[in-house]
Amino acid sequence: MSFELAATRADLDRLLDRRAPGARIGVLLTMGALHEGHATLVRAARTRVGPQGLVVVTVFVNPLQFGAGEDLDRYPRTLDADLKVAREAGADLVFAPAADEVYPGGAPQITLSAGPMGEHFEGASRPGHFDGMLTVVAKLLHLTRADVTFFGLKDAQQLALVRRMARDLNFPVEIVGVPTVREDDGLALSSRNRYLSVAERRTALALSHALFAARDRLAAPPPRRAPAPRAARRGGGGLVSGLSAIGSDDDAVWVCAALGDGDREAVRRTEGRLDPADTGGQRVRMLGIAPEVYAAAYNDIANSTLWFVHHMLYQTPLEPSFGPEFRERWAAYESYNRAFAEALAQEAAEGAAVLVQDYHLALVPGMLRALRPDLRIGHFSHTPWAPAEYFRLLPDDIAERLLLGMLGADRLGFLTWRWAEAFKECARSVLGDRGLTAHWPQDAAADGGRRLTYPRGDAPGPSGGRTYLAVHGLGADGDFLRERAHRPDVAERMAALREQIGTTPDGADRRTIVRVDRTELSKNIVRGLLSYRQLLLDHPEWRERVVHVAFAYPSRQDLAVYRAYTEEVQRVADTVNAELGTPGWTPVVLHVKDDFARSLAAYRLADVALVNPIRDGMNLVAKEIPVLSERACALVLSREAGAYAELGEDALVVNPYDIDATAAALHEALTLPPADRADRAKRLAAAATALPPQRWFLDQLEALRA
């Protein structure tokens, strides 16, 4: 429909009746004097209801929410300007009624009360304000037939009260909070900002400035201190267990890069060959790569380009763009890989086996092959591998260099055949007319195994120019997990979590939906939270009976996109708690400080494990929780996780983008018959530990030496 103005209820009804069948109505309730903050709400509404939906903006200065001596008479009334803002932002209809259209016959005799929630904060200094606000919101939502309504997060108390009203009075409307829009100096946009003097404006900014400063300080790296004595300690997780399968008496050398100033000082003192007394008895060659080279190679290329390609994370209408800056960073990535190749060439004995790990060292096999043709070289990818059409987002020459770097290896390892086959198709697509051939029997073990052959010139290597592709699944370290999960620090965390989870109103234990992730973009934590919210909306019988225990440990916080995602996880969790929580029940228990003992405690308490990545090489959490759960947990698992290949039969499998389907799977997981749950949990735990991490490493090494 064309842009319209309605001043009466009759006009409003006539215009609403003209909407397309099934079209949703999104509504913004304002008092006028519209600004960019309101325009942002209009755009959010348009996105939510779609092009066929109807976006309605109400402009009504509500007398019930002004107290004695407040600014009712001088509140800005700028309808012509408001119509322009609403129209340009994408609204379809403005409803600007007079007071007697909203309150026929004068002030209403029956109003809504905000109750105790409206007596604090702003309500303490403006008695009756929130009663009047809720009354007009209820009337306007009814008059506009709203399906979904939008409020700025700036007015947090107002939003919380509206959500509680909708819940308590069963309003059939979705309430969406939209992030605050601020002026250049950081002051939240408001129609009343025009009242502020320069001095008052500075005062108004004090609180937000203090909060932003605290946020930035928490996000900043810690100040430099004098280096402490270096000491080795064992990390947790299956990968550590796998790599630890090679003991200190196996004449192995580990090559790694210095991560910080303390490491670089150790490299300077030892010329990179660390004292085994400081490394748990291992021989370690540490590379003192310049910080700017490390940052460009690891953060900009490996984590901000290759990771995004393999996990298919780009918003392709806007990104990626490969220009001169990218080429500079790529040169750093090549230098980084060359440093590893040269160190390995120096350290490796004649004919030694060399195992290179992951996407940030994709060029090393080819570089090392040119330096040491005698070596047996393997490379293992812990990530997914992108489909050919997505991999070819990369510049053609870069895609070719990455593939040729990997094909310098005698063996390439992947976590599933899906990722191995994707690599083969990328190689065919990019190198197919350059002499690449593929031998790919249906049975991976038949006729010498699956392999690619590419001419290597004067350095064919022990495999004669052939690169064998193999799958080495990585399982949970059951023995380590069970022992570690029963130490006293885990028991302490369990007691604390039980207190946070609480009990139902009748005293029974609450059910738990557990997830443990880093705040990687690929982990899909936000959609997981939204799916849990949808579960509570679709099945209100679970309210106060279930808690989502979500551990989202910050990752790569030196990258802005990861900081923003971590903030969004926190915001969505807070929104769910504000919308649906009660004084005795916090729907989402979110922890963002990494604590391995607390993760193990949550594993033991899990009724349901939620693992819904957009894309994941394996995902060990999907294997670890069933091993430790003491409640025969059900597993809700994304079909895009590598673990799906091994656990899919006994998991509840979901499309990670489908919030409704994930909510339905969570409900099914919570309601599985006990015998079915127990049988599934037993099979999941067996499958999860069938490929112990020690065998994962040793199998690769033995295959490479064969």
LOBASE-128222 format. One line per 4 residues: for each residue x, y, z of C-alpha. Coordinates in nm, 2 decimals. Layout:
REM LOBASE-128222
X Y Z | ...
END
This chain:
REM LOBASE-128222
0.00 0.00 0.00 | 0.11 0.36 -0.04 | 0.21 0.57 0.26 | -0.10 0.68 0.45
-0.20 0.89 0.75 | -0.49 0.79 0.98 | -0.62 1.03 1.24 | -0.93 0.83 1.36
-1.00 0.48 1.46 | -1.23 0.44 1.16 | -0.96 0.55 0.92 | -0.71 0.31 1.09
-0.95 0.02 1.06 | -1.02 0.09 0.69 | -0.65 0.10 0.61 | -0.56 -0.21 0.81
-0.84 -0.40 0.63 | -0.66 -0.33 0.30 | -0.35 -0.53 0.39 | -0.26 -0.84 0.20
-0.40 -1.17 0.34 | -0.16 -1.32 0.59 | 0.05 -1.00 0.61 | 0.20 -0.93 0.95
0.17 -0.60 1.12 | 0.47 -0.44 1.29 | 0.40 -0.15 1.52 | 0.62 0.13 1.67
0.46 0.33 1.95 | 0.59 0.68 1.97 | 0.51 1.03 2.11 | 0.64 1.19 1.79
0.94 1.42 1.74 | 1.09 1.13 1.55 | 1.47 1.10 1.50 | 1.72 0.84 1.37
1.65 0.61 1.67 | 1.29 0.58 1.56 | 1.39 0.54 1.20 | 1.61 0.24 1.31
1.30 0.09 1.47 | 1.10 0.14 1.15 | 1.38 -0.04 0.95 | 1.39 -0.32 1.20
1.01 -0.36 1.17 | 1.03 -0.37 0.79 | 1.29 -0.64 0.80 | 1.09 -0.85 1.05
0.75 -0.83 0.87 | 0.89 -0.83 0.52 | 0.78 -0.65 0.20 | 0.43 -0.78 0.22
0.38 -0.68 0.59 | 0.25 -0.36 0.72 | 0.46 -0.12 0.93 | 0.26 0.12 1.15
0.39 0.41 1.35 | 0.17 0.57 1.61 | 0.23 0.93 1.71 | 0.04 1.01 2.03
0.15 1.23 2.32 | -0.01 1.04 2.60 | -0.14 1.26 2.88 | -0.16 0.97 3.13
0.21 0.93 3.15 | 0.29 1.30 3.24 | 0.29 1.40 3.60 | 0.22 1.74 3.76
0.47 2.00 3.65 | 0.61 1.78 3.37 | 0.64 1.89 3.00 | 0.30 1.77 2.86
0.22 2.12 2.72 | 0.56 2.19 2.57 | 0.65 1.84 2.45 | 0.75 1.88 2.08
0.47 1.81 1.83 | 0.62 1.80 1.48 | 0.38 1.58 1.28 | 0.49 1.70 0.93
0.85 1.62 1.01 | 0.75 1.29 1.17 | 0.56 1.18 0.86 | 0.88 1.25 0.65
1.10 1.04 0.89 | 0.85 0.75 0.90 | 0.80 0.75 0.52 | 1.17 0.76 0.44
1.25 0.49 0.68 | 1.00 0.25 0.52 | 0.67 0.28 0.72 | 0.34 0.22 0.55
0.10 0.40 0.79 | 0.11 0.66 1.06 | -0.17 0.67 1.31 | -0.18 1.01 1.48
-0.50 1.03 1.68 | -0.63 1.30 1.90 | -0.68 1.23 2.27 | -1.05 1.17 2.24
-0.99 0.90 1.98 | -0.77 0.70 2.23 | -0.97 0.79 2.54 | -1.33 0.85 2.43
-1.52 1.03 2.70 | -1.21 1.16 2.87 | -0.96 1.00 3.11 | -1.03 0.63 3.14
-1.18 0.49 3.46 | -1.00 0.16 3.42 | -0.62 0.16 3.38 | -0.33 -0.08 3.41
-0.10 -0.09 3.71 | 0.28 -0.14 3.67 | 0.29 -0.30 4.02 | 0.61 -0.33 4.21
0.82 -0.33 3.89 | 0.71 0.02 3.82 | 0.79 0.16 4.17 | 1.17 0.16 4.13
1.43 0.35 3.92 | 1.24 0.60 3.70 | 0.91 0.50 3.86 | 1.03 0.62 4.20
1.07 0.98 4.07 | 0.76 0.97 3.84 | 0.47 0.82 4.03 | 0.20 0.69 3.79
0.42 0.73 3.48 | 0.44 0.36 3.40 | 0.07 0.30 3.48 | -0.01 0.55 3.21
0.25 0.41 2.97 | 0.11 0.05 3.00 | -0.24 0.17 2.96 | -0.18 0.35 2.63
0.05 0.07 2.50 | -0.23 -0.19 2.57 | -0.48 0.03 2.39 | -0.26 0.11 2.08
-0.15 -0.25 2.04 | -0.52 -0.35 2.04 | -0.62 -0.07 1.79 | -0.33 -0.14 1.55
-0.38 -0.52 1.56 | -0.01 -0.56 1.62 | 0.16 -0.89 1.55 | 0.50 -0.76 1.66
0.60 -0.44 1.82 | 0.95 -0.27 1.86 | 1.10 -0.08 2.15 | 1.45 0.07 2.20
1.67 -0.09 2.46 | 1.75 0.26 2.58 | 1.43 0.26 2.79 | 1.51 -0.07 2.96
1.26 -0.04 3.24 | 0.98 0.04 3.00 | 1.07 -0.25 2.78 | 1.08 -0.49 3.08
0.73 -0.37 3.19 | 0.58 -0.41 2.85 | 0.71 -0.76 2.82 | 0.57 -0.85 3.16
0.24 -0.70 3.07 | 0.22 -0.90 2.75 | 0.31 -1.22 2.94 | 0.08 -1.17 3.23
-0.22 -1.06 3.02 | -0.16 -1.31 2.73 | -0.12 -1.05 2.46 | -0.07 -1.23 2.13
0.21 -1.00 2.03 | 0.59 -1.04 1.99 | 0.80 -0.77 2.16 | 1.14 -0.69 2.01
1.41 -0.48 2.17 | 1.63 -0.29 1.93 | 1.98 -0.16 2.02 | 2.02 0.20 2.12
2.12 0.47 1.86 | 2.35 0.74 1.99 | 2.46 1.08 1.89 | 2.82 1.15 1.80
2.92 1.22 2.16 | 2.76 0.90 2.28 | 2.43 1.04 2.42 | 2.14 0.82 2.35
1.90 0.98 2.09 | 1.59 1.12 2.26 | 1.32 1.37 2.17 | 1.40 1.55 2.50
1.77 1.60 2.44 | 1.68 1.94 2.30 | 1.60 2.05 2.66 | 1.96 1.99 2.78
2.21 2.27 2.83 | 2.57 2.21 2.75 | 2.65 2.14 3.12 | 2.35 1.91 3.16
2.45 1.72 2.85 | 2.80 1.66 3.00 | 2.63 1.53 3.32 | 2.40 1.30 3.12
2.70 1.15 2.95 | 2.89 1.06 3.26 | 2.72 0.73 3.33 | 2.75 0.60 2.97
3.11 0.71 2.95 | 3.19 0.53 3.27 | 3.02 0.21 3.15 | 3.19 0.22 2.81
3.53 0.28 2.97 | 3.47 -0.02 3.20 | 3.37 -0.23 2.90 | 3.68 -0.12 2.70
3.91 -0.19 2.99 | 3.77 -0.54 3.04 | 3.82 -0.61 2.66 | 4.17 -0.47 2.65
4.47 -0.70 2.69 | 4.63 -0.69 3.04 | 4.91 -0.44 3.10 | 5.26 -0.57 3.04
5.45 -0.70 3.34 | 5.79 -0.83 3.40 | 5.80 -1.19 3.26 | 5.73 -1.46 3.51
5.93 -1.78 3.51 | 5.82 -2.00 3.23 | 5.66 -2.33 3.32 | 5.48 -2.60 3.13
5.13 -2.72 3.21 | 4.90 -2.96 3.04 | 4.59 -2.82 2.87 | 4.25 -2.99 2.86
4.07 -3.14 2.57 | 4.11 -3.43 2.33 | 4.35 -3.26 2.10 | 4.60 -3.22 2.38
4.56 -3.59 2.47 | 4.62 -3.68 2.11 | 4.93 -3.48 2.07 | 5.06 -3.60 2.40
5.07 -3.96 2.27 | 5.43 -3.89 2.16 | 5.63 -3.90 2.48 | 5.95 -3.72 2.56
6.16 -4.03 2.48 | 6.05 -4.05 2.12 | 6.31 -3.82 1.97 | 6.03 -3.58 1.86
6.07 -3.21 1.81 | 5.78 -2.97 1.84 | 5.79 -2.65 1.64 | 5.57 -2.36 1.74
5.55 -1.98 1.72 | 5.61 -1.73 2.01 | 5.28 -1.58 2.11 | 5.38 -1.29 2.33
5.67 -1.09 2.47 | 5.76 -1.35 2.73 | 5.78 -1.62 2.46 | 6.00 -1.39 2.24
6.23 -1.32 2.53 | 6.27 -1.70 2.58 | 6.35 -1.73 2.21 | 6.61 -1.46 2.24
6.78 -1.63 2.54 | 6.78 -1.98 2.39 | 6.80 -1.91 2.02 | 6.46 -2.08 1.99
6.56 -2.42 2.14 | 6.39 -2.42 2.47 | 6.53 -2.61 2.77 | 6.34 -2.94 2.81
6.33 -2.87 3.19 | 6.09 -2.59 3.10 | 5.87 -2.79 2.86 | 5.78 -3.10 3.04
6.07 -3.29 2.89 | 5.98 -3.22 2.53 | 6.22 -3.08 2.27 | 6.06 -2.75 2.15
6.18 -2.52 1.88 | 6.01 -2.19 1.92 | 6.01 -1.93 1.64 | 6.04 -1.56 1.73
5.82 -1.44 1.44 | 5.78 -1.06 1.44 | 5.45 -0.95 1.61 | 5.33 -0.77 1.30
5.39 -1.07 1.08 | 5.22 -1.30 1.33 | 4.92 -1.07 1.35 | 4.88 -1.04 0.98
4.93 -1.41 0.91 | 4.73 -1.55 1.20 | 4.46 -1.30 1.26 | 4.40 -1.14 0.92
4.46 -1.44 0.68 | 4.41 -1.76 0.89 | 4.14 -1.64 1.12 | 3.97 -1.36 0.92
3.99 -1.51 0.57 | 4.06 -1.89 0.56 | 3.84 -1.96 0.87 | 3.56 -1.76 0.72
3.59 -1.94 0.38 | 3.59 -2.29 0.53 | 3.30 -2.21 0.77 | 3.11 -2.02 0.50
3.07 -1.71 0.72 | 3.09 -1.43 0.47 | 2.80 -1.19 0.40 | 2.88 -1.21 0.03
2.69 -0.90 -0.08 | 2.94 -0.70 0.13 | 3.24 -0.93 0.18 | 3.51 -1.04 0.11
3.70 -0.78 -0.09 | 4.06 -0.86 -0.19 | 4.27 -0.56 -0.26 | 4.62 -0.43 -0.20
4.59 -0.46 0.18 | 4.49 -0.82 0.15 | 4.80 -0.89 -0.07 | 5.02 -0.73 0.20
4.88 -0.96 0.46 | 4.90 -1.26 0.24 | 5.28 -1.19 0.20 | 5.30 -1.21 0.58
5.11 -1.54 0.57 | 5.37 -1.67 0.33 | 5.65 -1.55 0.55 | 5.50 -1.71 0.85
5.46 -2.05 0.67 | 5.82 -2.02 0.53 | 5.96 -1.97 0.88 | 5.80 -2.30 0.99
5.91 -2.48 0.68 | 6.27 -2.37 0.73 | 6.27 -2.46 1.09 | 6.13 -2.81 1.02
6.39 -2.86 0.74 | 6.67 -2.77 1.00 | 6.53 -2.99 1.27 | 6.41 -3.31 1.09
6.64 -3.61 1.06 | 6.69 -3.79 0.73 | 6.36 -3.94 0.61 | 6.18 -3.82 0.92
5.80 -3.81 0.95 | 5.66 -3.45 0.98 | 5.30 -3.38 1.09 | 5.18 -3.03 1.02
4.86 -2.90 1.19 | 4.58 -2.70 1.04 | 4.48 -2.41 0.81 | 4.72 -2.15 0.93
5.01 -2.37 0.80 | 4.86 -2.47 0.47 | 5.16 -2.37 0.27 | 5.42 -2.55 0.48
5.40 -2.90 0.31 | 5.48 -2.76 -0.03 | 5.76 -2.53 0.10 | 5.91 -2.81 0.31
5.89 -3.05 0.01 | 6.11 -2.81 -0.19 | 6.36 -2.79 0.09 | 6.37 -3.15 0.20
6.23 -3.40 -0.06 | 6.34 -3.69 0.16 | 6.08 -3.62 0.43 | 5.75 -3.79 0.48
5.51 -3.50 0.52 | 5.16 -3.51 0.66 | 4.91 -3.23 0.71 | 4.59 -3.25 0.92
4.29 -3.01 0.88 | 4.09 -2.96 1.20 | 3.83 -2.74 1.03 | 3.57 -2.82 0.76
3.68 -2.78 0.40 | 3.48 -2.54 0.19 | 3.28 -2.65 -0.11 | 3.45 -2.57 -0.44
3.22 -2.29 -0.53 | 3.27 -2.12 -0.20 | 3.65 -2.18 -0.19 | 3.67 -2.00 -0.52
3.57 -1.68 -0.35 | 3.95 -1.65 -0.30 | 4.15 -1.49 -0.57 | 4.25 -1.76 -0.82
4.62 -1.74 -0.76 | 4.57 -1.76 -0.38 | 4.34 -2.07 -0.41 | 4.60 -2.24 -0.63
4.88 -2.16 -0.38 | 4.69 -2.30 -0.09 | 4.60 -2.63 -0.28 | 4.96 -2.67 -0.41
5.09 -2.61 -0.06 | 4.87 -2.89 0.08 | 4.95 -3.12 -0.21 | 5.31 -3.10 -0.12
5.22 -3.35 0.16 | 5.24 -3.73 0.12 | 4.92 -3.76 0.33 | 4.64 -3.52 0.40
4.41 -3.59 0.70 | 4.06 -3.47 0.76 | 3.80 -3.54 1.03 | 3.53 -3.67 0.80
3.51 -3.79 0.44 | 3.27 -3.50 0.37 | 3.56 -3.25 0.42 | 3.81 -3.48 0.24
3.58 -3.50 -0.07 | 3.53 -3.12 -0.06 | 3.91 -3.08 -0.08 | 3.93 -3.32 -0.37
3.66 -3.12 -0.56 | 3.84 -2.79 -0.49 | 4.16 -2.94 -0.63 | 3.97 -3.07 -0.94
3.81 -2.73 -0.99 | 4.12 -2.52 -0.96 | 4.39 -2.76 -1.09 | 4.20 -3.00 -1.30
4.35 -2.87 -1.63 | 4.70 -2.86 -1.48 | 4.78 -3.23 -1.46 | 4.59 -3.32 -1.15
4.44 -3.67 -1.14 | 4.22 -3.83 -0.88 | 4.20 -4.20 -0.78 | 3.89 -4.23 -0.57
3.76 -4.58 -0.52 | 3.42 -4.62 -0.35 | 3.58 -4.82 -0.07 | 3.83 -4.58 0.08
4.07 -4.87 0.17 | 4.06 -5.04 -0.17 | 4.33 -5.04 -0.43 | 4.58 -4.85 -0.23
4.35 -4.58 -0.09 | 4.21 -4.26 -0.22 | 4.47 -4.02 -0.36 | 4.54 -3.72 -0.58
4.84 -3.70 -0.81 | 5.00 -3.37 -0.92 | 5.34 -3.33 -1.09 | 5.59 -3.21 -0.83
5.88 -3.17 -1.07 | 6.22 -3.24 -0.92 | 6.08 -3.31 -0.57 | 5.82 -3.59 -0.59
5.89 -3.71 -0.24 | 5.86 -4.07 -0.10 | 5.51 -4.11 -0.24 | 5.62 -4.04 -0.60
5.41 -3.73 -0.64 | 5.09 -3.88 -0.49 | 4.90 -3.73 -0.20 | 4.69 -3.98 -0.01
4.37 -3.85 0.16 | 4.25 -4.01 0.48 | 4.01 -3.96 0.76 | 4.11 -3.98 1.12
3.82 -3.91 1.35 | 3.90 -3.75 1.69 | 3.71 -3.89 1.98 | 3.67 -3.79 2.34
3.94 -3.88 2.60 | 3.70 -4.08 2.82 | 3.96 -4.18 3.08 | 4.10 -3.83 3.13
3.75 -3.67 3.14 | 3.61 -3.92 3.40 | 3.91 -3.88 3.63 | 3.92 -3.50 3.59
3.54 -3.46 3.64 | 3.55 -3.61 3.98 | 3.81 -3.39 4.14 | 3.71 -3.15 4.43
3.71 -2.83 4.22 | 3.45 -2.98 3.99 | 3.23 -3.08 4.29 | 3.25 -2.72 4.41
3.14 -2.59 4.07 | 2.85 -2.84 4.06 | 2.72 -2.71 4.39 | 2.74 -2.35 4.27
2.56 -2.44 3.94 | 2.29 -2.63 4.13 | 2.22 -2.32 4.33 | 2.20 -2.10 4.02
1.98 -2.35 3.84 | 1.74 -2.38 4.14 | 1.43 -2.59 4.18 | 1.08 -2.58 4.05
0.80 -2.42 4.26 | 0.71 -2.76 4.39 | 1.08 -2.83 4.49 | 1.18 -3.07 4.21
1.51 -3.05 4.02 | 1.50 -2.83 3.71 | 1.60 -2.98 3.38 | 1.91 -2.85 3.21
2.00 -2.77 2.85 | 2.38 -2.74 2.84 | 2.61 -2.59 2.58 | 2.98 -2.51 2.61
3.15 -2.31 2.33 | 3.40 -2.05 2.25 | 3.23 -1.74 2.10 | 3.33 -1.84 1.75
3.09 -1.70 1.49 | 3.05 -2.06 1.36 | 2.92 -2.19 1.69 | 2.58 -2.04 1.64
2.52 -1.95 2.00 | 2.28 -1.67 1.93 | 2.04 -1.89 1.73 | 2.07 -2.15 2.01
1.95 -1.89 2.26 | 1.67 -1.78 2.02 | 1.57 -2.15 1.98 | 1.55 -2.19 2.36
1.34 -1.88 2.38 | 1.11 -2.03 2.12 | 1.08 -2.35 2.32 | 0.96 -2.15 2.61
0.71 -1.96 2.40 | 0.58 -2.27 2.22 | 0.57 -2.48 2.53 | 0.51 -2.26 2.83
0.48 -2.57 3.05 | 0.86 -2.57 3.05 | 0.88 -2.22 3.21 | 1.04 -2.25 3.56
1.11 -2.62 3.49 | 1.41 -2.59 3.27 | 1.73 -2.38 3.26 | 1.97 -2.32 2.97
2.32 -2.34 3.11 | 2.52 -2.17 2.84 | 2.90 -2.12 2.86 | 3.03 -1.89 2.59
3.40 -1.84 2.65 | 3.53 -1.53 2.46 | 3.75 -1.62 2.16 | 3.97 -1.40 1.94
3.87 -1.08 2.12 | 4.14 -0.89 1.93 | 3.91 -0.91 1.63 | 3.62 -0.66 1.63
3.37 -0.90 1.47 | 3.43 -1.15 1.75 | 3.39 -0.88 2.02 | 3.07 -0.77 1.86
2.94 -1.13 1.85 | 3.03 -1.19 2.22 | 2.83 -0.88 2.31 | 2.54 -1.00 2.10
2.54 -1.33 2.29 | 2.52 -1.15 2.62 | 2.25 -0.91 2.49 | 2.03 -1.20 2.37
2.07 -1.39 2.69 | 1.98 -1.08 2.89 | 1.68 -1.02 2.67 | 1.55 -1.37 2.72
1.59 -1.34 3.10 | 1.42 -1.00 3.10 | 1.13 -1.11 2.89 | 1.06 -1.45 3.05
1.23 -1.47 3.38 | 1.06 -1.46 3.72 | 1.20 -1.36 4.06 | 1.27 -1.73 4.13
1.38 -1.84 3.79 | 1.66 -1.72 3.56 | 1.59 -1.90 3.22 | 1.95 -1.86 3.09
2.25 -1.91 3.32 | 2.53 -1.76 3.11 | 2.90 -1.77 3.20 | 3.17 -1.61 2.98
3.48 -1.67 3.19 | 3.67 -1.98 3.08 | 3.66 -2.24 3.35 | 3.73 -2.60 3.26
3.62 -2.74 3.59 | 3.29 -2.56 3.56 | 3.24 -2.70 3.21 | 3.29 -3.05 3.34
3.04 -2.98 3.62 | 2.79 -2.87 3.36 | 2.85 -3.18 3.16 | 2.76 -3.40 3.46
2.44 -3.20 3.52 | 2.32 -3.21 3.15 | 1.98 -3.34 3.06 | 2.02 -3.21 2.70
2.33 -3.11 2.52 | 2.28 -2.84 2.25 | 2.54 -2.84 1.98 | 2.42 -2.65 1.68
2.71 -2.50 1.49 | 2.67 -2.35 1.15 | 2.97 -2.56 1.04 | 3.23 -2.74 1.24
3.52 -2.97 1.17 | 3.42 -3.21 1.44 | 3.30 -3.06 1.77 | 3.43 -3.25 2.07
3.17 -3.11 2.31 | 2.91 -3.32 2.13 | 3.12 -3.62 2.23 | 3.23 -3.51 2.58
2.89 -3.43 2.73 | 2.74 -3.78 2.67 | 3.05 -3.93 2.82 | 3.01 -3.74 3.15
2.63 -3.67 3.18 | 2.49 -3.84 3.49 | 2.13 -3.79 3.36 | 2.15 -3.99 3.04
2.15 -3.67 2.83 | 1.99 -3.64 2.49 | 2.20 -3.47 2.22 | 2.05 -3.20 1.99
2.31 -3.19 1.71 | 2.36 -2.98 1.39 | 2.39 -3.18 1.07 | 2.67 -2.94 0.98
2.90 -3.06 1.27 | 3.16 -3.32 1.17 | 3.04 -3.52 1.47 | 2.71 -3.58 1.29
2.89 -3.85 1.08 | 2.95 -4.06 1.39 | 2.67 -3.95 1.63 | 2.38 -3.87 1.39
2.19 -4.20 1.44 | 2.13 -4.14 1.81 | 2.11 -3.76 1.82 | 1.82 -3.53 1.74
1.95 -3.37 1.43 | 1.87 -3.01 1.33 | 1.93 -2.76 1.06 | 2.13 -2.50 1.25
1.95 -2.21 1.08 | 1.60 -2.33 1.17 | 1.50 -2.19 1.51 | 1.16 -2.34 1.51
1.29 -2.69 1.43 | 1.56 -2.66 1.69 | 1.31 -2.55 1.95 | 1.10 -2.86 1.86
1.41 -3.08 1.89 | 1.48 -2.94 2.24 | 1.12 -3.02 2.34 | 1.16 -3.37 2.20
1.49 -3.41 2.39 | 1.33 -3.31 2.71 | 1.03 -3.55 2.67 | 1.21 -3.86 2.54
1.09 -4.18 2.72 | 1.35 -4.27 2.99 | 1.43 -4.61 2.83 | 1.49 -4.44 2.49
1.70 -4.17 2.65 | 1.91 -4.42 2.83 | 1.97 -4.64 2.52 | 2.06 -4.34 2.31
2.30 -4.20 2.58 | 2.48 -4.53 2.61 | 2.53 -4.56 2.23 | 2.64 -4.19 2.21
2.90 -4.24 2.49 | 3.03 -4.55 2.32 | 3.06 -4.38 1.98 | 3.22 -4.07 2.14
3.51 -4.27 2.28 | 3.55 -4.53 2.00 | 3.83 -4.32 1.85 | 4.05 -4.22 2.14
4.27 -3.92 2.08 | 4.59 -4.11 2.14 | 4.50 -4.34 1.85 | 4.41 -4.04 1.63
4.77 -3.92 1.64 | 4.95 -4.25 1.63 | 4.74 -4.38 1.34 | 4.84 -4.08 1.13
5.21 -4.13 1.22 | 5.20 -4.50 1.15 | 5.03 -4.44 0.81 | 5.29 -4.18 0.72
5.58 -4.41 0.81 | 5.43 -4.71 0.62
END
